[in-house]
Structure formats: structure tokens, C-alpha cells
Amino acid sequence: MSGPFASTIAQSLLVKLGTFAGQEFCLAWGLEADIARLEKRLSAIAAVLSDAEQKQSKNDKIRFWLNDLREVLYDAEDVLDEIECETLRRQVVKTKGSTSRNVRRFFSSSNMIKFRSKMGHKIKKIIERLAEISSLKSEFNLSEQAIDRSHVLHEETEMNRSFESFSGLIGRDKDKELIINLLAAPSKVGDAHPFVLPIVGMGGLGKTSLAKSVCDAENVKSHFELKMEVCVSDDFSLKQVIQKIIKSATGERCADLDVGELEKKLEEILNGRKYLLLLDDVWNEDAQKWLLLKSLLSKGADGSKVIVTTRSQRVADIMGTVAAYNLSLLGQEDCLSLFYKCAFKEGQMELYPNLVGIGKQIVAKCKQVPLAVINLGTQLYGKTDETEWKSVRDSEKWEDEGDGILPALKISYQRLPTHLKRCFLYCSVFPKDIKFADLELVQFWMAHGLILQSSNPNEKLEDIGLRYVRELISRCFFQDYLHGWFGASFKMHDLMHDLASSLAQNEFLIISSRNHQISKTTRHLTVLDSDSFFHQTLPKFPNNFHQVRSIVFADSIVGPPCKTDFEKCLLEFKHLRSLELLYDSEFEAFPQRIGALKHLRYIHFGNNTKMKRLPKSIFKLQNLQALFTGDGLEELPKDVRYMISLRFLFLVTKQKRLPEGGIGCLECLQTLFIVRCENLENLCEDMKGLKSLRKLAIGRCDSLISLPRSIKCLTTLKELYIKECEKLDLMTIEEEKKEKIQSLSLSLRIIIFEKLPATLALPKQFLQGSAESLQTFIIRYCPNIEEMPDCIGKLKKLQNLEISDCPSLNKRCRKETGEDWPKVAHIPKINVDGDDSGEETSHSEAGSSGTPSAREEDKLSLGFLLTVIIRGLQFVRCCC
């Protein structure tokens, strides 16, 4: 199946061609006529694509036609990107101001003519191929439809109605009670150690939700000294499973330890301790692998217990020490209750009895599978048009083979807007059960051109992307949603991942120990087994990598052979847009060849601790939009200023000072994270050059002494987070001459200061500069701030004020009795150490990031929030 790729690629191309028209660089290259012809030809084909994609499931010829078209469209994207790359490169070379012979040759008329001729020839070939494809469309009797370029989403479902809001273990109370009784039963002499209870059932029944609910029950937790949860998933690697167990127990990743060292560490953790371990979503049917892990788990104290969730009775027979608990289908009445809870707003059922009847018919087709019920219910939430409900009930997808869950998920997918379909399918490039961060995922989508400019030219792509995320969450395509100050984290159910993988199977490929083949149509690679990739895939299919656009290494790149092979293979990825290393590698400096990957827009070095230096060639990547540096970087060179398209930078560095003429020159930068920079004492003084910066987060920089005064020149800044900087005094940003206060004009909406013990007073000028914009102000664990400045009364838009663990400030801002109460009494929502004053305020009223209460501190600490941003493989699943 070709999926919705052809129509969305065509839309994206038309948007880009529209921006090309009349652009100075397009005129300079003399390509305006070629671009116009390409746009005309593409518009004629795009008009019938929506109809073609609807008919392809019943017409193989249309499906093959769409596949051929998609390949041409990808080539057209590559050509347009190449023109952009060359233009950006010339822009950077000009800024360097060199007059060397090579530079003069670069700008020579002959060189420009050569490039123009090359691009013109490529565009002409694409137009010819499009003409050939277009001539065939008449055979299919396709109807033209207006091209929707507005990309306006359906009304967003309330964000508090995510997946977990509906599960609620409806109808599972008896199952929960029985399992708790099994776990709570005292151990007897001769009992197997550890006790292993498998929970078996088909996908979508809620095995994981049930198991986690059991583990979280107070009358269960009280019996165990240590509780751990691990998602095992498809590939049972002893090393990875041990790493996950250790991480769940201690928070340590242990990426640099070998199997022997990991085994020893796990034994030390479990030794003599009574534990409860959830091994979720196990597929391994190799008894020997389980016995190796079981011998390690036996080091725990007597009474330790393991819960296993699986779809396989064979797995249960291998692992269980007691009879498996077979989870049955959900009762029909419980399914109806769950569906109505998902589909209707409060009080709506009584108003629409016809919809209640149609809903009952839909639930009957879900065959008592909770995930199917939840998914379809959320698709219909708030919809009162009978036609929509009947279209779900009467969908031809119900005729597909499946147990109720797969047809239901296909119907949900079918109802997505076209641009969301492609975003959803692209998530399958990441391994199952990965924890997504909304800000990162949006950058990944942007790198692949999946986010299209809305009809509002002032709306940033990042904001549009976050709307995409919220819509997919509200439709239950994502789950385990958790909102934090820096954004949201969530996961994709494994069945949703299976759906995405099956729909995008021609383009997306997973390299594992069981599969190492790659075809020429593969565009996106996930490497679960680096040995298989380097020792089998690369040697056998050396010419099948030119079209690959994204690659995610979900396995460590270790050993000299893998390192050497990786350096060699980089040049094969000529059209790579995104590169991600989820695990540690042995690179102290990344290969220089990365500089040749001129299409790269997204680089994520994960939590790599060994990579100390970035190669100089990386700063030739003028198209790069997002860079995550990893944890071992010693220095970010000033040459970062040549990354003129960079919009997102997540920086961890060991240097003491950020030099001027580097980050401060990134005029396109929208989001900047500076975290875990233990040696950093000063930021760069030229931050005023960050003319587009909207989000700034600084955290765990224990040596940071001061902030540059130029931070007050960031007039586009909307969100500021400063946390866990022990030596930082915020007053360093204040101007010495008070007359300069009048010229300060900021647009901050959210400010959060947390764990800043060296700060004695709040920066008055800085706050006053945001008088017309600030909506949320949070101060936590700043024990030496003594009073609220008078300017707080001038913050006209301030809706939320939270003060926590600031003894003097807490006392002075107490309702009615505090000395500073008159200064803050006008604020609608005030929370002082958990004591709320004023009406409750929703996330939307509080600003884009929301404001968790003080009681959630342990849950939303900086460490947690950073894990939301630094996506790691955390294989814990909510509903199996």
C-alpha cells in the first residue's frame, strides 16, 4: 500500500514551488521558467490524487501508478532541496569574506552556468516523467478535487481525554482482585524462586494497563522493597533487558558496560531485596534466553515476584512458575459503557438516542476488544451527525481479516486528515515503545517536510507541528501522555506501531537479527542490530542506500569494524534528512564525511557520552534545522554560526564559557536548551543576535554565575525556564542605570525559576519588561528570595502565580495576611506552597506549557523533564 504519501508530497512540493516563484535565488539561477512548468504539471496531477488514494485499495493499477508517481515526487523534492542547499552555501561563503582562488572560482559565472544547466536538466527530466505518468491517469476515471492547502485541523478534542482517561480498567475489577490475591499469597517452602505469573491475552485487551494497575496498588507495593517495570518487546536481547531492569531500578543507563559487568551490577541491585518486576510484552520463545535471565533474577530475596504480559501461550509456558492468568474479552456491557464514555460529551447521550443505537452496533463489531472500542469512540467524540457515525458502522474495513482490533484501527486511520496520516506513519521509523517528546518529534517531522504552512503566514511551523501532536493524542494514536513544563511525552501502542508499519511497509524497514535485506524503494531505516546491518546488509546491498532519507540506530555502534564501516557507509546516504543515534557509540569525534550529507536537517546524537568533538565538516550543513549534541561534547565551536538554518539546539558542553560569534549569530534559532553543562560559568554576551528565539531553557548548570544582560534584548522570547543552577544570581541581568528600564520591551508569556539558591532578589526590570505579556510565573526552591518586587502589580496579563519552598516569599505572599499580598492579590490564580487562591485555571488559560502544582514536584522534577526532551528507549507500555 502506498499510503497517503503521493498527495501529501505533492502538496508539500506545491507549497515549496510557490515560495520559489519570484525568489531572488530562483531568478539568479535562471530557473524561474523551469520551476513554473514543473508547478503547472504537478498541479494537474495533484488534483486527482485524493480520489486515486481512495480507490487504490480496490485497484492494483492505481496503486502501482501512485507508487511510480511517489518516486518521481521524491526526486523532485531532492532537486528543489539541492537548489536550496547551493543557495545557502553561497550565502555562507559570502559571509566568510574570503578572496581565495577557490572562492573566486566558486562564484565564477562558469560555475553558476554549470549548476544552472545541471538543475535545469534534472527539472526537465522530472517534468517528462510527470507528463508520462499524467497521461495514464485518464485510464482510471479519476475525478478532480480541490486541493486543500489550508491544513486546518479538525476541532481538537480536549487534551485531558487522552488514552488513559478512557481505559480506567472498566470491567477489570475482578481480574485485578484475583491477580492481587495471587501476588499477596505468602510464600511456601518449595515454591519456585522467583515466582513468575504470566498474564496472557490478545493485543488490545489491556494486559499492561491491568498489570501496571496491580503493581501500583498500595496493598501490593507495601509487600516489596523494590518495584521495577520493563518492556521487553520483540527482540529479547539479554544485554538490553538487563540494562532496562537496571535503569528502572536505579535510573542508570549503563550503556558502556558489557554483559558480564551488567550481570554483576544487576546481582548487586537485587541481592537480598524482595522485589516486584513487570516484564511487559514478551515475545521470546527461546527457553535458554529466559533461563539466563531467571538465574540473575533468583538473586533477589525470597518472596520476589515477576509479572509477565504476553500474547503467546508458549511464552507463558516457558516463563511461568504458576498457571497463566488468561485475560478474557471485555464484557459487552462494559464495552458499551467504555464507548459511550469516549464518544459522548457529558449529558449528550440523552439528546441523541439514534447515535446511542448506532454506537451499540459499532461496539458489536469491535468484538469486545477495549482498544478498538476506545479508538473508535474517540474518533466520534463530539460528533452529532448521524452520517459520520454510520460511515464508521458501515465501513468496508470491517470486512478485512482481523479480530476486531485491526479493522477498527484502520477505520480510525482512514478518518485522519491526509497530512496527519503521513506524520503518523513516519513514527514507525522509531522502535516500539520509545518515549516521544513533542518538541523533538515536531523537529523530525519538519526535517521531512511533513508540516505545511497554514493559511496564517505568521504561525510558526513548530506551533503547527504541536497542533498535529495534540490532534493525534486526542484521537488516541498516541498514549501514556504526560504534560510537563517543557512539553509533552507520550508513546505509541504496539498495535498502532504495527498498523503504521504495515501501511508504510514499502518505504520503512527494520534491520534486525532476523531481517537484514533492504530494497531500492526503502526510504527510512531502523537499525535494531548494528552487527546485522554492518556485516550483512551493507556488504550484500551496497547500492540500495542512495534513496534513504532517515536512519535511526537503536543499537550501539561499537567495535572497530562497525566504526570503520559506519564511516564508509555515510557517503552512501546521499539524500539523508535525519540521523539519530539512540545509544552510545565509540566515536570520540564523529566522522568528517558527515559534512557531505548536505540534505541533513536533523541530527540527534542521543545520550552519547564518548563523543567529545564535532567534526569541522558538520558546520557545512547549512540545511540543518535541529541539532542534539549528546552528553560528552567538550566544546561547541564558534563555527556553529555557519548553520544558518538551525532552529532547534539542545546543547550539553564541558566548556566554561560560550564564546561570542557562535550561538549568538544564529538568527533562525527558535528553541535553545543549555543543560547539564557542569563547567559553564558564562553564556555568550551576544545573545541579542538570536532574533527569532522563542524558548530558552537553562538547567543543571551548577557553575553558572551570571546571565548576559543581552538576554533582555530577546524581544521574541516567549518561554524562559531556569532550573538547578546553584551559583546563578538572576540580578546579574539588571542594568545599573535605571533610566534604561523604559526602553525594555519583552514578550515573555511563561517564566519558571527553580532551585536557584544564590538568587537573593527577582529581576525587576526584566519582569516589568514583560508587563503586557507575562501569563504564568513560577518560583520554586529559591530559599533566599525575600520579597516580591513592586513591579509584580504592573503585570496586567499575569494569570498564574506559583510559589513553592521559598520560606520568606511564601510567608509574605500568604492570602490576606502576607506583607506582599496586596502586590499579588489581582492575579486570578495564586498557589503558595499548595494553598490555592482564586479559581482553577486550565492549561490553555495558563499558557502553552501548563503549570503543574507544587504537589507534583517529584513527578515533574528537572531530571524527569529533561528525559522528556532527551528521548531514550524506555520500554514501558501502558496497554498491551
Secondary structure, DSSP 8 states (H G I E B T S, - for coil): --TTHHHHHHHHHHHHHHHHTT-HHHHHHT-HHHHHHHHHHHHHHHTTHHHHHHHGGG-HHHHHHHHHHHHHHHHHHHHHHHHHHHHHHHHHHHHHT---HHHHHHTSHHHHHHHHHHHHHHHHHHHHHHHHHHTTGGGGT--------S--------TT-SHHHHHTTTT-HHHHHHHHHHHHS---TT--SSEEEEEE--TTS-HHHHHHHHHH-HHHHTT-SEEEEEEEES---HHHHHHHHHHHHHS---TT--HHHHHHHHHHHHTT--EEEEEEEE----HHHHHHHHHHHTTS-TT-EEEEEES-HHHHHHH-SS--EE-----HHHHHHHHHHHH--TT-GGG-HHHHHHHHHHHHHTTT-HHHHHHHHHHTTT---HHHHHHHHT-GGGGSSSSSHHHHHHHHHHTS-HHHHHHHHHGGGS-TT--EEHHHHHHHHHHTT-S---S-TTS-HHHHHHHHHHHHHHTTSSEEEEEETTEEEEE--HHHHHHHHHHTTTTEEEE-SS-----TT--EEEES-HHHIIIIIHHH-TTS-TT--EEEE-S-B-SHHHHHHHHHHGGG-TT--EEEE-S-BS-SB--GGGGG-TT--EEE-TT-SS--B--GGGGG-TT--EEE--S--S---GGGGG-TT--EEEE----SB--TTSGGG-TT--EEEEE--TT--B--TTGGG-TT--EEEEE--TT--B--GGGGG-TT--EEEEE--TT--GGGGS-SSGGGGGG------EEEEES-TT--S--HHHHHTTTTT--EEEEES-TT-----GGGGG-TT--EEEEES-HHHHHHTSTTTSTTHHHHTT-SEEEETTEEES----HHHH-TT----GGGTTTT-HHHHHHHHS-------S--
